[in-house]
C-alpha cells in the first residue's frame, strides 16, 4: 500500500467529513451569535448575514453527506453550539471590526485545514474533494471580505486573532476523533 492509500482510507475520510461538518456547524453558530448581537444594523451586518447564509449551505451539504455515508457527528457538537454562539456574540459586542477579525482568523485556519485535506485526499474521493475545494474558495472570500471590512483594526487584533486561530486548531483536532 502506498502512503496515499493509507492516509485516505475509510476511517480518515470519515474523520474529514466529521470535522468539516463540525466546523461548518461552529461557523453557523458563530454567525448566529454575531447576528443576535448586531441584528441587521450597523457596519458589516449585511456581510455577516450573507456569509452566515453561505455557511448554512455548507452545513446542510455536510449534514446530507454524513447521512448518505453513515458518518456520526462529533460528540462535541453541544460544546461547539455554545462555544460558537458565545464567540460570535462576544466578538460582536466588542464591535463590527472584532466580528470581522473573528471571521478572518477562523477562515485563515479553515483555508489551511481544507488545503491540507485536499492534498491528503488527492483523487481518492472526487465528491468530497469537490465539496472541500468549493467551500475552501468560499472561506477564502469570507476572509477577504472580513479584511476589507476592517478586521485588522479590531482592538487587540493580533491577540484576538491568535487566540481564535488557536481555538480553531484545537476544535479541529478534537472533532476529528471525538
Chimera marker file (.cmm) of the C-alpha trace (Angstrom):
<marker_set name="trace">
<marker id="1" x="0.000" y="0.000" z="0.000" r="1" g="1" b="0" radius="0.5"/>
<marker id="2" x="1.246" y="3.467" z="-0.796" r="1" g="1" b="0" radius="0.5"/>
<marker id="3" x="1.200" y="6.297" z="1.705" r="1" g="1" b="0" radius="0.5"/>
<marker id="4" x="-1.675" y="7.935" z="-0.207" r="1" g="1" b="0" radius="0.5"/>
<marker id="5" x="-3.766" y="4.779" z="0.077" r="1" g="1" b="0" radius="0.5"/>
<marker id="6" x="-3.074" y="4.538" z="3.788" r="1" g="1" b="0" radius="0.5"/>
<marker id="7" x="-3.892" y="8.175" z="4.541" r="1" g="1" b="0" radius="0.5"/>
<marker id="8" x="-7.164" y="8.235" z="2.610" r="1" g="1" b="0" radius="0.5"/>
<marker id="9" x="-8.762" y="5.084" z="3.985" r="1" g="1" b="0" radius="0.5"/>
<marker id="10" x="-12.406" y="4.942" z="5.042" r="1" g="1" b="0" radius="0.5"/>
<marker id="11" x="-11.631" y="5.954" z="8.629" r="1" g="1" b="0" radius="0.5"/>
<marker id="12" x="-9.669" y="9.022" z="7.516" r="1" g="1" b="0" radius="0.5"/>
<marker id="13" x="-12.413" y="10.098" z="5.115" r="1" g="1" b="0" radius="0.5"/>
<marker id="14" x="-14.983" y="9.703" z="7.902" r="1" g="1" b="0" radius="0.5"/>
<marker id="15" x="-12.807" y="11.898" z="10.135" r="1" g="1" b="0" radius="0.5"/>
<marker id="16" x="-12.621" y="14.512" z="7.382" r="1" g="1" b="0" radius="0.5"/>
<marker id="17" x="-16.377" y="14.586" z="6.968" r="1" g="1" b="0" radius="0.5"/>
<marker id="18" x="-16.926" y="14.662" z="10.753" r="1" g="1" b="0" radius="0.5"/>
<marker id="19" x="-14.532" y="17.518" z="11.388" r="1" g="1" b="0" radius="0.5"/>
<marker id="20" x="-15.698" y="19.507" z="8.378" r="1" g="1" b="0" radius="0.5"/>
<marker id="21" x="-19.347" y="19.200" z="9.389" r="1" g="1" b="0" radius="0.5"/>
<marker id="22" x="-18.385" y="20.269" z="12.921" r="1" g="1" b="0" radius="0.5"/>
<marker id="23" x="-16.504" y="23.260" z="11.546" r="1" g="1" b="0" radius="0.5"/>
<marker id="24" x="-19.406" y="24.378" z="9.390" r="1" g="1" b="0" radius="0.5"/>
<marker id="25" x="-21.722" y="23.892" z="12.372" r="1" g="1" b="0" radius="0.5"/>
<marker id="26" x="-19.419" y="26.015" z="14.523" r="1" g="1" b="0" radius="0.5"/>
<marker id="27" x="-19.259" y="28.717" z="11.849" r="1" g="1" b="0" radius="0.5"/>
<marker id="28" x="-23.052" y="28.824" z="11.616" r="1" g="1" b="0" radius="0.5"/>
<marker id="29" x="-23.243" y="29.210" z="15.407" r="1" g="1" b="0" radius="0.5"/>
<marker id="30" x="-20.614" y="31.989" z="15.416" r="1" g="1" b="0" radius="0.5"/>
<marker id="31" x="-22.606" y="33.943" z="12.866" r="1" g="1" b="0" radius="0.5"/>
<marker id="32" x="-25.814" y="33.278" z="14.821" r="1" g="1" b="0" radius="0.5"/>
<marker id="33" x="-24.160" y="34.848" z="17.880" r="1" g="1" b="0" radius="0.5"/>
<marker id="34" x="-22.976" y="37.835" z="15.887" r="1" g="1" b="0" radius="0.5"/>
<marker id="35" x="-26.385" y="38.352" z="14.303" r="1" g="1" b="0" radius="0.5"/>
<marker id="36" x="-28.088" y="38.046" z="17.712" r="1" g="1" b="0" radius="0.5"/>
<marker id="37" x="-25.997" y="40.980" z="18.947" r="1" g="1" b="0" radius="0.5"/>
<marker id="38" x="-25.732" y="43.081" z="15.781" r="1" g="1" b="0" radius="0.5"/>
<marker id="39" x="-29.080" y="42.321" z="14.197" r="1" g="1" b="0" radius="0.5"/>
<marker id="40" x="-29.391" y="43.767" z="10.724" r="1" g="1" b="0" radius="0.5"/>
<marker id="41" x="-27.969" y="47.136" z="11.684" r="1" g="1" b="0" radius="0.5"/>
<marker id="42" x="-24.556" y="48.609" z="11.737" r="1" g="1" b="0" radius="0.5"/>
<marker id="43" x="-21.424" y="48.194" z="9.712" r="1" g="1" b="0" radius="0.5"/>
<marker id="44" x="-20.886" y="44.730" z="8.328" r="1" g="1" b="0" radius="0.5"/>
<marker id="45" x="-24.283" y="43.316" z="9.342" r="1" g="1" b="0" radius="0.5"/>
<marker id="46" x="-25.270" y="42.638" z="5.733" r="1" g="1" b="0" radius="0.5"/>
<marker id="47" x="-21.949" y="40.987" z="5.003" r="1" g="1" b="0" radius="0.5"/>
<marker id="48" x="-22.233" y="38.823" z="8.105" r="1" g="1" b="0" radius="0.5"/>
<marker id="49" x="-25.759" y="37.750" z="7.132" r="1" g="1" b="0" radius="0.5"/>
<marker id="50" x="-24.562" y="36.810" z="3.633" r="1" g="1" b="0" radius="0.5"/>
<marker id="51" x="-21.623" y="34.797" z="4.992" r="1" g="1" b="0" radius="0.5"/>
<marker id="52" x="-23.924" y="33.134" z="7.531" r="1" g="1" b="0" radius="0.5"/>
<marker id="53" x="-26.223" y="32.040" z="4.726" r="1" g="1" b="0" radius="0.5"/>
<marker id="54" x="-23.328" y="30.523" z="2.820" r="1" g="1" b="0" radius="0.5"/>
<marker id="55" x="-22.082" y="28.685" z="5.926" r="1" g="1" b="0" radius="0.5"/>
<marker id="56" x="-25.579" y="27.280" z="6.446" r="1" g="1" b="0" radius="0.5"/>
<marker id="57" x="-25.492" y="25.940" z="2.871" r="1" g="1" b="0" radius="0.5"/>
<marker id="58" x="-22.133" y="24.287" z="3.612" r="1" g="1" b="0" radius="0.5"/>
<marker id="59" x="-23.525" y="22.780" z="6.811" r="1" g="1" b="0" radius="0.5"/>
<marker id="60" x="-26.624" y="21.472" z="5.039" r="1" g="1" b="0" radius="0.5"/>
<marker id="61" x="-24.485" y="19.758" z="2.408" r="1" g="1" b="0" radius="0.5"/>
<marker id="62" x="-22.181" y="18.180" z="5.007" r="1" g="1" b="0" radius="0.5"/>
<marker id="63" x="-25.210" y="17.042" z="7.016" r="1" g="1" b="0" radius="0.5"/>
<marker id="64" x="-26.576" y="15.325" z="3.905" r="1" g="1" b="0" radius="0.5"/>
<marker id="65" x="-23.197" y="13.730" z="3.160" r="1" g="1" b="0" radius="0.5"/>
<marker id="66" x="-22.973" y="12.421" z="6.723" r="1" g="1" b="0" radius="0.5"/>
<marker id="67" x="-26.366" y="10.754" z="6.411" r="1" g="1" b="0" radius="0.5"/>
<marker id="68" x="-25.552" y="9.376" z="2.958" r="1" g="1" b="0" radius="0.5"/>
<marker id="69" x="-22.270" y="7.875" z="4.152" r="1" g="1" b="0" radius="0.5"/>
<marker id="70" x="-23.298" y="6.909" z="7.670" r="1" g="1" b="0" radius="0.5"/>
<marker id="71" x="-20.754" y="9.161" z="9.418" r="1" g="1" b="0" radius="0.5"/>
<marker id="72" x="-21.502" y="10.023" z="13.023" r="1" g="1" b="0" radius="0.5"/>
<marker id="73" x="-21.193" y="13.643" z="14.133" r="1" g="1" b="0" radius="0.5"/>
<marker id="74" x="-18.722" y="14.672" z="16.778" r="1" g="1" b="0" radius="0.5"/>
<marker id="75" x="-19.986" y="14.156" z="20.305" r="1" g="1" b="0" radius="0.5"/>
<marker id="76" x="-18.642" y="17.646" z="20.994" r="1" g="1" b="0" radius="0.5"/>
<marker id="77" x="-21.390" y="19.274" z="18.918" r="1" g="1" b="0" radius="0.5"/>
<marker id="78" x="-23.207" y="20.604" z="22.038" r="1" g="1" b="0" radius="0.5"/>
<marker id="79" x="-19.929" y="22.251" z="23.090" r="1" g="1" b="0" radius="0.5"/>
<marker id="80" x="-19.434" y="23.806" z="19.645" r="1" g="1" b="0" radius="0.5"/>
<marker id="81" x="-23.054" y="25.007" z="19.779" r="1" g="1" b="0" radius="0.5"/>
<marker id="82" x="-22.472" y="27.042" z="22.932" r="1" g="1" b="0" radius="0.5"/>
<marker id="83" x="-18.847" y="27.981" z="22.259" r="1" g="1" b="0" radius="0.5"/>
<marker id="84" x="-19.548" y="29.121" z="18.707" r="1" g="1" b="0" radius="0.5"/>
<marker id="85" x="-22.524" y="31.254" z="19.692" r="1" g="1" b="0" radius="0.5"/>
<marker id="86" x="-20.586" y="32.751" z="22.627" r="1" g="1" b="0" radius="0.5"/>
<marker id="87" x="-17.580" y="33.587" z="20.430" r="1" g="1" b="0" radius="0.5"/>
<marker id="88" x="-19.824" y="35.217" z="17.858" r="1" g="1" b="0" radius="0.5"/>
<marker id="89" x="-21.739" y="37.230" z="20.440" r="1" g="1" b="0" radius="0.5"/>
<marker id="90" x="-18.579" y="38.292" z="22.299" r="1" g="1" b="0" radius="0.5"/>
<marker id="91" x="-16.801" y="39.498" z="19.167" r="1" g="1" b="0" radius="0.5"/>
<marker id="92" x="-19.922" y="41.367" z="18.012" r="1" g="1" b="0" radius="0.5"/>
<marker id="93" x="-20.188" y="43.034" z="21.436" r="1" g="1" b="0" radius="0.5"/>
<marker id="94" x="-16.626" y="44.310" z="21.018" r="1" g="1" b="0" radius="0.5"/>
<marker id="95" x="-17.680" y="45.802" z="17.698" r="1" g="1" b="0" radius="0.5"/>
<marker id="96" x="-18.068" y="45.165" z="13.980" r="1" g="1" b="0" radius="0.5"/>
<marker id="97" x="-14.323" y="45.090" z="13.368" r="1" g="1" b="0" radius="0.5"/>
<marker id="98" x="-13.859" y="42.420" z="16.062" r="1" g="1" b="0" radius="0.5"/>
<marker id="99" x="-16.665" y="40.382" z="14.482" r="1" g="1" b="0" radius="0.5"/>
<marker id="100" x="-14.784" y="40.607" z="11.191" r="1" g="1" b="0" radius="0.5"/>
<marker id="101" x="-11.495" y="39.765" z="12.958" r="1" g="1" b="0" radius="0.5"/>
<marker id="102" x="-13.166" y="36.576" z="14.177" r="1" g="1" b="0" radius="0.5"/>
<marker id="103" x="-14.129" y="35.672" z="10.611" r="1" g="1" b="0" radius="0.5"/>
<marker id="104" x="-10.659" y="36.451" z="9.241" r="1" g="1" b="0" radius="0.5"/>
<marker id="105" x="-8.938" y="34.347" z="11.903" r="1" g="1" b="0" radius="0.5"/>
<marker id="106" x="-11.212" y="31.352" z="11.519" r="1" g="1" b="0" radius="0.5"/>
<marker id="107" x="-11.144" y="31.437" z="7.738" r="1" g="1" b="0" radius="0.5"/>
<marker id="108" x="-7.349" y="31.546" z="7.740" r="1" g="1" b="0" radius="0.5"/>
<marker id="109" x="-7.292" y="28.290" z="9.706" r="1" g="1" b="0" radius="0.5"/>
<marker id="110" x="-10.060" y="26.707" z="7.647" r="1" g="1" b="0" radius="0.5"/>
<marker id="111" x="-8.270" y="27.572" z="4.402" r="1" g="1" b="0" radius="0.5"/>
<marker id="112" x="-5.154" y="25.844" z="5.748" r="1" g="1" b="0" radius="0.5"/>
<marker id="113" x="-7.211" y="22.885" z="7.012" r="1" g="1" b="0" radius="0.5"/>
<marker id="114" x="-9.140" y="22.394" z="3.776" r="1" g="1" b="0" radius="0.5"/>
<marker id="115" x="-5.955" y="22.723" z="1.694" r="1" g="1" b="0" radius="0.5"/>
<marker id="116" x="-4.289" y="20.009" z="3.789" r="1" g="1" b="0" radius="0.5"/>
<marker id="117" x="-7.307" y="17.767" z="3.329" r="1" g="1" b="0" radius="0.5"/>
<marker id="118" x="-7.246" y="18.269" z="-0.434" r="1" g="1" b="0" radius="0.5"/>
<marker id="119" x="-3.560" y="17.339" z="-0.522" r="1" g="1" b="0" radius="0.5"/>
<marker id="120" x="-4.281" y="14.246" z="1.559" r="1" g="1" b="0" radius="0.5"/>
<marker id="121" x="-7.311" y="13.192" z="-0.497" r="1" g="1" b="0" radius="0.5"/>
<marker id="122" x="-5.650" y="13.503" z="-3.870" r="1" g="1" b="0" radius="0.5"/>
<marker id="123" x="-8.012" y="11.818" z="-6.316" r="1" g="1" b="0" radius="0.5"/>
<marker id="124" x="-9.309" y="9.209" z="-3.850" r="1" g="1" b="0" radius="0.5"/>
<marker id="125" x="-12.749" y="10.762" z="-3.228" r="1" g="1" b="0" radius="0.5"/>
<marker id="126" x="-13.862" y="13.092" z="-6.024" r="1" g="1" b="0" radius="0.5"/>
<marker id="127" x="-17.195" y="14.046" z="-4.417" r="1" g="1" b="0" radius="0.5"/>
<marker id="128" x="-15.638" y="15.060" z="-1.100" r="1" g="1" b="0" radius="0.5"/>
<marker id="129" x="-12.718" y="16.749" z="-2.807" r="1" g="1" b="0" radius="0.5"/>
<marker id="130" x="-15.026" y="18.900" z="-4.932" r="1" g="1" b="0" radius="0.5"/>
<marker id="131" x="-17.051" y="19.952" z="-1.877" r="1" g="1" b="0" radius="0.5"/>
<marker id="132" x="-13.939" y="20.853" z="0.080" r="1" g="1" b="0" radius="0.5"/>
<marker id="133" x="-12.472" y="22.783" z="-2.849" r="1" g="1" b="0" radius="0.5"/>
<marker id="134" x="-15.705" y="24.744" z="-3.345" r="1" g="1" b="0" radius="0.5"/>
<marker id="135" x="-16.074" y="25.507" z="0.356" r="1" g="1" b="0" radius="0.5"/>
<marker id="136" x="-12.401" y="26.463" z="0.703" r="1" g="1" b="0" radius="0.5"/>
<marker id="137" x="-12.875" y="29.015" z="-2.063" r="1" g="1" b="0" radius="0.5"/>
<marker id="138" x="-15.916" y="30.420" z="-0.259" r="1" g="1" b="0" radius="0.5"/>
<marker id="139" x="-13.943" y="30.623" z="3.006" r="1" g="1" b="0" radius="0.5"/>
<marker id="140" x="-11.158" y="32.499" z="1.236" r="1" g="1" b="0" radius="0.5"/>
<marker id="141" x="-13.758" y="35.001" z="0.028" r="1" g="1" b="0" radius="0.5"/>
<marker id="142" x="-15.063" y="35.361" z="3.582" r="1" g="1" b="0" radius="0.5"/>
<marker id="143" x="-11.564" y="36.146" z="4.835" r="1" g="1" b="0" radius="0.5"/>
<marker id="144" x="-11.055" y="38.745" z="2.088" r="1" g="1" b="0" radius="0.5"/>
<marker id="145" x="-14.428" y="40.303" z="2.930" r="1" g="1" b="0" radius="0.5"/>
<marker id="146" x="-13.550" y="40.450" z="6.623" r="1" g="1" b="0" radius="0.5"/>
<marker id="147" x="-10.158" y="42.026" z="5.984" r="1" g="1" b="0" radius="0.5"/>
<marker id="148" x="-11.669" y="44.593" z="3.614" r="1" g="1" b="0" radius="0.5"/>
<marker id="149" x="-14.271" y="45.415" z="6.294" r="1" g="1" b="0" radius="0.5"/>
<marker id="150" x="-11.594" y="46.333" z="8.840" r="1" g="1" b="0" radius="0.5"/>
<marker id="151" x="-10.806" y="43.129" z="10.706" r="1" g="1" b="0" radius="0.5"/>
<marker id="152" x="-7.233" y="44.258" z="11.335" r="1" g="1" b="0" radius="0.5"/>
<marker id="153" x="-8.493" y="47.454" z="13.008" r="1" g="1" b="0" radius="0.5"/>
<marker id="154" x="-10.197" y="45.481" z="15.787" r="1" g="1" b="0" radius="0.5"/>
<marker id="155" x="-8.972" y="46.257" z="19.302" r="1" g="1" b="0" radius="0.5"/>
<marker id="156" x="-6.095" y="43.935" z="20.160" r="1" g="1" b="0" radius="0.5"/>
<marker id="157" x="-6.254" y="42.334" z="16.711" r="1" g="1" b="0" radius="0.5"/>
<marker id="158" x="-3.020" y="40.279" z="16.950" r="1" g="1" b="0" radius="0.5"/>
<marker id="159" x="-4.024" y="38.808" z="20.311" r="1" g="1" b="0" radius="0.5"/>
<marker id="160" x="-7.676" y="38.308" z="19.338" r="1" g="1" b="0" radius="0.5"/>
<marker id="161" x="-6.769" y="36.698" z="16.025" r="1" g="1" b="0" radius="0.5"/>
<marker id="162" x="-4.123" y="34.469" z="17.590" r="1" g="1" b="0" radius="0.5"/>
<marker id="163" x="-6.466" y="33.253" z="20.325" r="1" g="1" b="0" radius="0.5"/>
<marker id="164" x="-9.257" y="32.495" z="17.860" r="1" g="1" b="0" radius="0.5"/>
<marker id="165" x="-6.890" y="30.691" z="15.488" r="1" g="1" b="0" radius="0.5"/>
<marker id="166" x="-5.549" y="28.576" z="18.365" r="1" g="1" b="0" radius="0.5"/>
<marker id="167" x="-9.072" y="27.700" z="19.446" r="1" g="1" b="0" radius="0.5"/>
<marker id="168" x="-9.967" y="26.778" z="15.886" r="1" g="1" b="0" radius="0.5"/>
<marker id="169" x="-6.962" y="24.445" z="15.594" r="1" g="1" b="0" radius="0.5"/>
<marker id="170" x="-7.914" y="22.806" z="18.900" r="1" g="1" b="0" radius="0.5"/>
<marker id="171" x="-11.521" y="22.335" z="17.766" r="1" g="1" b="0" radius="0.5"/>
<marker id="172" x="-10.312" y="20.731" z="14.541" r="1" g="1" b="0" radius="0.5"/>
<marker id="173" x="-8.038" y="18.319" z="16.396" r="1" g="1" b="0" radius="0.5"/>
<marker id="174" x="-10.740" y="17.329" z="18.887" r="1" g="1" b="0" radius="0.5"/>
<marker id="175" x="-13.570" y="16.963" z="16.367" r="1" g="1" b="0" radius="0.5"/>
<marker id="176" x="-11.624" y="14.529" z="14.193" r="1" g="1" b="0" radius="0.5"/>
<marker id="177" x="-11.828" y="11.760" z="16.753" r="1" g="1" b="0" radius="0.5"/>
<marker id="178" x="-14.304" y="12.603" z="19.475" r="1" g="1" b="0" radius="0.5"/>
<link id1="1" id2="2" r="1" g="1" b="0" radius="0.2"/>
<link id1="2" id2="3" r="1" g="1" b="0" radius="0.2"/>
<link id1="3" id2="4" r="1" g="1" b="0" radius="0.2"/>
<link id1="4" id2="5" r="1" g="1" b="0" radius="0.2"/>
<link id1="5" id2="6" r="1" g="1" b="0" radius="0.2"/>
<link id1="6" id2="7" r="1" g="1" b="0" radius="0.2"/>
<link id1="7" id2="8" r="1" g="1" b="0" radius="0.2"/>
<link id1="8" id2="9" r="1" g="1" b="0" radius="0.2"/>
<link id1="9" id2="10" r="1" g="1" b="0" radius="0.2"/>
<link id1="10" id2="11" r="1" g="1" b="0" radius="0.2"/>
<link id1="11" id2="12" r="1" g="1" b="0" radius="0.2"/>
<link id1="12" id2="13" r="1" g="1" b="0" radius="0.2"/>
<link id1="13" id2="14" r="1" g="1" b="0" radius="0.2"/>
<link id1="14" id2="15" r="1" g="1" b="0" radius="0.2"/>
<link id1="15" id2="16" r="1" g="1" b="0" radius="0.2"/>
<link id1="16" id2="17" r="1" g="1" b="0" radius="0.2"/>
<link id1="17" id2="18" r="1" g="1" b="0" radius="0.2"/>
<link id1="18" id2="19" r="1" g="1" b="0" radius="0.2"/>
<link id1="19" id2="20" r="1" g="1" b="0" radius="0.2"/>
<link id1="20" id2="21" r="1" g="1" b="0" radius="0.2"/>
<link id1="21" id2="22" r="1" g="1" b="0" radius="0.2"/>
<link id1="22" id2="23" r="1" g="1" b="0" radius="0.2"/>
<link id1="23" id2="24" r="1" g="1" b="0" radius="0.2"/>
<link id1="24" id2="25" r="1" g="1" b="0" radius="0.2"/>
<link id1="25" id2="26" r="1" g="1" b="0" radius="0.2"/>
<link id1="26" id2="27" r="1" g="1" b="0" radius="0.2"/>
<link id1="27" id2="28" r="1" g="1" b="0" radius="0.2"/>
<link id1="28" id2="29" r="1" g="1" b="0" radius="0.2"/>
<link id1="29" id2="30" r="1" g="1" b="0" radius="0.2"/>
<link id1="30" id2="31" r="1" g="1" b="0" radius="0.2"/>
<link id1="31" id2="32" r="1" g="1" b="0" radius="0.2"/>
<link id1="32" id2="33" r="1" g="1" b="0" radius="0.2"/>
<link id1="33" id2="34" r="1" g="1" b="0" radius="0.2"/>
<link id1="34" id2="35" r="1" g="1" b="0" radius="0.2"/>
<link id1="35" id2="36" r="1" g="1" b="0" radius="0.2"/>
<link id1="36" id2="37" r="1" g="1" b="0" radius="0.2"/>
<link id1="37" id2="38" r="1" g="1" b="0" radius="0.2"/>
<link id1="38" id2="39" r="1" g="1" b="0" radius="0.2"/>
<link id1="39" id2="40" r="1" g="1" b="0" radius="0.2"/>
<link id1="40" id2="41" r="1" g="1" b="0" radius="0.2"/>
<link id1="41" id2="42" r="1" g="1" b="0" radius="0.2"/>
<link id1="42" id2="43" r="1" g="1" b="0" radius="0.2"/>
<link id1="43" id2="44" r="1" g="1" b="0" radius="0.2"/>
<link id1="44" id2="45" r="1" g="1" b="0" radius="0.2"/>
<link id1="45" id2="46" r="1" g="1" b="0" radius="0.2"/>
<link id1="46" id2="47" r="1" g="1" b="0" radius="0.2"/>
<link id1="47" id2="48" r="1" g="1" b="0" radius="0.2"/>
<link id1="48" id2="49" r="1" g="1" b="0" radius="0.2"/>
<link id1="49" id2="50" r="1" g="1" b="0" radius="0.2"/>
<link id1="50" id2="51" r="1" g="1" b="0" radius="0.2"/>
<link id1="51" id2="52" r="1" g="1" b="0" radius="0.2"/>
<link id1="52" id2="53" r="1" g="1" b="0" radius="0.2"/>
<link id1="53" id2="54" r="1" g="1" b="0" radius="0.2"/>
<link id1="54" id2="55" r="1" g="1" b="0" radius="0.2"/>
<link id1="55" id2="56" r="1" g="1" b="0" radius="0.2"/>
<link id1="56" id2="57" r="1" g="1" b="0" radius="0.2"/>
<link id1="57" id2="58" r="1" g="1" b="0" radius="0.2"/>
<link id1="58" id2="59" r="1" g="1" b="0" radius="0.2"/>
<link id1="59" id2="60" r="1" g="1" b="0" radius="0.2"/>
<link id1="60" id2="61" r="1" g="1" b="0" radius="0.2"/>
<link id1="61" id2="62" r="1" g="1" b="0" radius="0.2"/>
<link id1="62" id2="63" r="1" g="1" b="0" radius="0.2"/>
<link id1="63" id2="64" r="1" g="1" b="0" radius="0.2"/>
<link id1="64" id2="65" r="1" g="1" b="0" radius="0.2"/>
<link id1="65" id2="66" r="1" g="1" b="0" radius="0.2"/>
<link id1="66" id2="67" r="1" g="1" b="0" radius="0.2"/>
<link id1="67" id2="68" r="1" g="1" b="0" radius="0.2"/>
<link id1="68" id2="69" r="1" g="1" b="0" radius="0.2"/>
<link id1="69" id2="70" r="1" g="1" b="0" radius="0.2"/>
<link id1="70" id2="71" r="1" g="1" b="0" radius="0.2"/>
<link id1="71" id2="72" r="1" g="1" b="0" radius="0.2"/>
<link id1="72" id2="73" r="1" g="1" b="0" radius="0.2"/>
<link id1="73" id2="74" r="1" g="1" b="0" radius="0.2"/>
<link id1="74" id2="75" r="1" g="1" b="0" radius="0.2"/>
<link id1="75" id2="76" r="1" g="1" b="0" radius="0.2"/>
<link id1="76" id2="77" r="1" g="1" b="0" radius="0.2"/>
<link id1="77" id2="78" r="1" g="1" b="0" radius="0.2"/>
<link id1="78" id2="79" r="1" g="1" b="0" radius="0.2"/>
<link id1="79" id2="80" r="1" g="1" b="0" radius="0.2"/>
<link id1="80" id2="81" r="1" g="1" b="0" radius="0.2"/>
<link id1="81" id2="82" r="1" g="1" b="0" radius="0.2"/>
<link id1="82" id2="83" r="1" g="1" b="0" radius="0.2"/>
<link id1="83" id2="84" r="1" g="1" b="0" radius="0.2"/>
<link id1="84" id2="85" r="1" g="1" b="0" radius="0.2"/>
<link id1="85" id2="86" r="1" g="1" b="0" radius="0.2"/>
<link id1="86" id2="87" r="1" g="1" b="0" radius="0.2"/>
<link id1="87" id2="88" r="1" g="1" b="0" radius="0.2"/>
<link id1="88" id2="89" r="1" g="1" b="0" radius="0.2"/>
<link id1="89" id2="90" r="1" g="1" b="0" radius="0.2"/>
<link id1="90" id2="91" r="1" g="1" b="0" radius="0.2"/>
<link id1="91" id2="92" r="1" g="1" b="0" radius="0.2"/>
<link id1="92" id2="93" r="1" g="1" b="0" radius="0.2"/>
<link id1="93" id2="94" r="1" g="1" b="0" radius="0.2"/>
<link id1="94" id2="95" r="1" g="1" b="0" radius="0.2"/>
<link id1="95" id2="96" r="1" g="1" b="0" radius="0.2"/>
<link id1="96" id2="97" r="1" g="1" b="0" radius="0.2"/>
<link id1="97" id2="98" r="1" g="1" b="0" radius="0.2"/>
<link id1="98" id2="99" r="1" g="1" b="0" radius="0.2"/>
<link id1="99" id2="100" r="1" g="1" b="0" radius="0.2"/>
<link id1="100" id2="101" r="1" g="1" b="0" radius="0.2"/>
<link id1="101" id2="102" r="1" g="1" b="0" radius="0.2"/>
<link id1="102" id2="103" r="1" g="1" b="0" radius="0.2"/>
<link id1="103" id2="104" r="1" g="1" b="0" radius="0.2"/>
<link id1="104" id2="105" r="1" g="1" b="0" radius="0.2"/>
<link id1="105" id2="106" r="1" g="1" b="0" radius="0.2"/>
<link id1="106" id2="107" r="1" g="1" b="0" radius="0.2"/>
<link id1="107" id2="108" r="1" g="1" b="0" radius="0.2"/>
<link id1="108" id2="109" r="1" g="1" b="0" radius="0.2"/>
<link id1="109" id2="110" r="1" g="1" b="0" radius="0.2"/>
<link id1="110" id2="111" r="1" g="1" b="0" radius="0.2"/>
<link id1="111" id2="112" r="1" g="1" b="0" radius="0.2"/>
<link id1="112" id2="113" r="1" g="1" b="0" radius="0.2"/>
<link id1="113" id2="114" r="1" g="1" b="0" radius="0.2"/>
<link id1="114" id2="115" r="1" g="1" b="0" radius="0.2"/>
<link id1="115" id2="116" r="1" g="1" b="0" radius="0.2"/>
<link id1="116" id2="117" r="1" g="1" b="0" radius="0.2"/>
<link id1="117" id2="118" r="1" g="1" b="0" radius="0.2"/>
<link id1="118" id2="119" r="1" g="1" b="0" radius="0.2"/>
<link id1="119" id2="120" r="1" g="1" b="0" radius="0.2"/>
<link id1="120" id2="121" r="1" g="1" b="0" radius="0.2"/>
<link id1="121" id2="122" r="1" g="1" b="0" radius="0.2"/>
<link id1="122" id2="123" r="1" g="1" b="0" radius="0.2"/>
<link id1="123" id2="124" r="1" g="1" b="0" radius="0.2"/>
<link id1="124" id2="125" r="1" g="1" b="0" radius="0.2"/>
<link id1="125" id2="126" r="1" g="1" b="0" radius="0.2"/>
<link id1="126" id2="127" r="1" g="1" b="0" radius="0.2"/>
<link id1="127" id2="128" r="1" g="1" b="0" radius="0.2"/>
<link id1="128" id2="129" r="1" g="1" b="0" radius="0.2"/>
<link id1="129" id2="130" r="1" g="1" b="0" radius="0.2"/>
<link id1="130" id2="131" r="1" g="1" b="0" radius="0.2"/>
<link id1="131" id2="132" r="1" g="1" b="0" radius="0.2"/>
<link id1="132" id2="133" r="1" g="1" b="0" radius="0.2"/>
<link id1="133" id2="134" r="1" g="1" b="0" radius="0.2"/>
<link id1="134" id2="135" r="1" g="1" b="0" radius="0.2"/>
<link id1="135" id2="136" r="1" g="1" b="0" radius="0.2"/>
<link id1="136" id2="137" r="1" g="1" b="0" radius="0.2"/>
<link id1="137" id2="138" r="1" g="1" b="0" radius="0.2"/>
<link id1="138" id2="139" r="1" g="1" b="0" radius="0.2"/>
<link id1="139" id2="140" r="1" g="1" b="0" radius="0.2"/>
<link id1="140" id2="141" r="1" g="1" b="0" radius="0.2"/>
<link id1="141" id2="142" r="1" g="1" b="0" radius="0.2"/>
<link id1="142" id2="143" r="1" g="1" b="0" radius="0.2"/>
<link id1="143" id2="144" r="1" g="1" b="0" radius="0.2"/>
<link id1="144" id2="145" r="1" g="1" b="0" radius="0.2"/>
<link id1="145" id2="146" r="1" g="1" b="0" radius="0.2"/>
<link id1="146" id2="147" r="1" g="1" b="0" radius="0.2"/>
<link id1="147" id2="148" r="1" g="1" b="0" radius="0.2"/>
<link id1="148" id2="149" r="1" g="1" b="0" radius="0.2"/>
<link id1="149" id2="150" r="1" g="1" b="0" radius="0.2"/>
<link id1="150" id2="151" r="1" g="1" b="0" radius="0.2"/>
<link id1="151" id2="152" r="1" g="1" b="0" radius="0.2"/>
<link id1="152" id2="153" r="1" g="1" b="0" radius="0.2"/>
<link id1="153" id2="154" r="1" g="1" b="0" radius="0.2"/>
<link id1="154" id2="155" r="1" g="1" b="0" radius="0.2"/>
<link id1="155" id2="156" r="1" g="1" b="0" radius="0.2"/>
<link id1="156" id2="157" r="1" g="1" b="0" radius="0.2"/>
<link id1="157" id2="158" r="1" g="1" b="0" radius="0.2"/>
<link id1="158" id2="159" r="1" g="1" b="0" radius="0.2"/>
<link id1="159" id2="160" r="1" g="1" b="0" radius="0.2"/>
<link id1="160" id2="161" r="1" g="1" b="0" radius="0.2"/>
<link id1="161" id2="162" r="1" g="1" b="0" radius="0.2"/>
<link id1="162" id2="163" r="1" g="1" b="0" radius="0.2"/>
<link id1="163" id2="164" r="1" g="1" b="0" radius="0.2"/>
<link id1="164" id2="165" r="1" g="1" b="0" radius="0.2"/>
<link id1="165" id2="166" r="1" g="1" b="0" radius="0.2"/>
<link id1="166" id2="167" r="1" g="1" b="0" radius="0.2"/>
<link id1="167" id2="168" r="1" g="1" b="0" radius="0.2"/>
<link id1="168" id2="169" r="1" g="1" b="0" radius="0.2"/>
<link id1="169" id2="170" r="1" g="1" b="0" radius="0.2"/>
<link id1="170" id2="171" r="1" g="1" b="0" radius="0.2"/>
<link id1="171" id2="172" r="1" g="1" b="0" radius="0.2"/>
<link id1="172" id2="173" r="1" g="1" b="0" radius="0.2"/>
<link id1="173" id2="174" r="1" g="1" b="0" radius="0.2"/>
<link id1="174" id2="175" r="1" g="1" b="0" radius="0.2"/>
<link id1="175" id2="176" r="1" g="1" b="0" radius="0.2"/>
<link id1="176" id2="177" r="1" g="1" b="0" radius="0.2"/>
<link id1="177" id2="178" r="1" g="1" b="0" radius="0.2"/>
</marker_set>
